[in-house]
Amino acid sequence: METRSDTFLLREFAFNAGESLPELRLHYRTLGRLRRDDSGKALNAALVLHGTTGNGGQFLRPEFAGELFETGQALDAERHYIILPDGIGHGKSSKPSDGLRMRFPRYGYLDMIRAQYRLLTEGLGVDHLRLAMGTSMGGMHTWLWGIHYPEFMDCLAPLASLPAEIAGRNRMIRKMIMDSIRSDPAWKGGEYAEQPPGLLNAAHLLLIMTSCPLQWQKEAPTRAQADVSLAERLRQAVGALDANDMLYQFGASEDYNPAPDLTRIQAPLLAINSADDQVNPPELGIMEAALPKLKRGQYVLLPIDDQTRGHGTHTLAALWKHHLAALLARAGD
């Protein structure tokens, strides 16, 4: 699969909190070619949105791209134009660690989807989506896409997310992550020369937040193996994180609350969660309360088995790709 990588510059981008940037950089990757109908309307564009601390490149891994983007698969790159942006504050898009640090404008999820919309319409000439989908934070963005641009897509597929304000344990852990950085004297108000120790504490909390008890027990059945596994997970996590970026990434969710506006969603929507997802535990009943508000909504809860990986199940497309294919078929693929 040939992948194109580029950057779109949004001039004088105004954030909802009142600040602005003279130039906002939004990095993206695309696969395939855009096709249009006789009137010029885009026919085959699919927007795929990543999670908190991630980037669009994560979807090129075999467990995702190898199950969805290959010939004959649900999002065959020979038939679809697949768009993988890096959200504001993530990947190669504009973010605090580029130099502004804590002077970077405060952004929220609504700013992030508005920038994505401008990338599509102004940068790529996409005036309609075949599919909008995302995982984790990208799943939450997908709910917002359906609300704020209800006629822009044929269908929606949010994964590993819930359509409600982030509260309870989810919010508490997010706040602990941010507080662990802010309360560290070595953070220095964001002006650190090297990553502060509080980042390690934040990484500890992120691992707890997204952990998968059953699989972690199988992978590390002894004390020694558990210690080795933890050390490796922390090494990978801390090596990929920046304290200021992380503060903004987790703070961005504070404007997320699609629940009052779910009736605005017009397109068929398929929500997929996993029963062992500790970020979005099914016993909360949030999805069941939301479904009656959706005109054409469907919910699939994947049962715990040897293949699911808790919150990370969203990346293992082999476990849910048949549901996505069915959604596309219902929406006229």
C-alpha positions, 0 to 999 in steps of 0.5 A: 500500500502506497502511503502519502504523508503531508502537512496542511497549514491552517492560517489564523486558527482561532480556538474555542477558548479564545486564543489563536495561532497564526499558523496551525500545522495538521499532519496527515497520511493518505492511502488510495485515491479520491473518486468523485461522482459526475457532480464532483462529490467525493465518493470513497473517502474514509476518515480514521481517527487515533486515540490520546497520545497516538497518531495516524501512523499507528493505523498502518500496523499489520493488526489494523491495516493488514486486516482492513486496507488490503485488497478485498477488505472492508476499507480496501485502499484500491477502492477507498481514499483513507485519511489518517490525520494527526490530531492537534497536539499529537504526532507531527501536528502542532503541539506544545513541545514544538516550542511554545510549551505552556504558551500553546493555546488550550485546545479541546475536542471541538477544536480538533474536529473543526481542524479535521474538517478544514483539512478535509474540505480545504486541504484535500477537497473532500466534501463528503465521507463514506465513513468516519471512524476512530478509536478511543479519543478518535471514537469520541471524535467520531461521535462529535463528527456525527453531531456537528457535521451530520450530513457529511458522512454515509456512516459512523463507527466509533470504537472504544468510546462512550457518548457521554461526558467523561466523569467517574473513574475515567475523569479521576484517572485523567486528572491524576495524570495531569496533577502528577505532572503539574505537582512535580517541582521539576516540571517548572511550569512547563519550562523543564530542560528534561522530562520531569519525574512526574511524567513517570507517575503519569505513565504509571496511571496511563498503564493502569487506566488501559490495563487488561487484567486477564491478558496481563495475568497470562503474559506475566504469571509470575512476580518476576515476569510481571516486574519485567513486563512493567519495566518494558511497558514503562520504558516504551511509554515514557520514551514516547511521551512529553509532559506538556503535550500529555497535559494538553492531550488529557485536558482536551477531553474537558469539552467532550459531552455529546449526550445532549445532542445525540438526536442530531446524528443522522447517519447509520452509526455502529459503536463497538466496545470490548467487555474488558475495556476498563476505560469504558466498562459496559456496566456503566450502562451509558451506551444502552441509555444513548441508543434510543436517541440514535435514529440508526444506531447499533451497539456491539459489545465484544465478549472477553475471550483469548483474543481481546485486549481490553481497551487495546482491542480497538486496534485488533481489527480482526476481532470486529472487521466483519461488523464494520463490513456489515455497516458499510453494506447497510450504508450502500457500499 
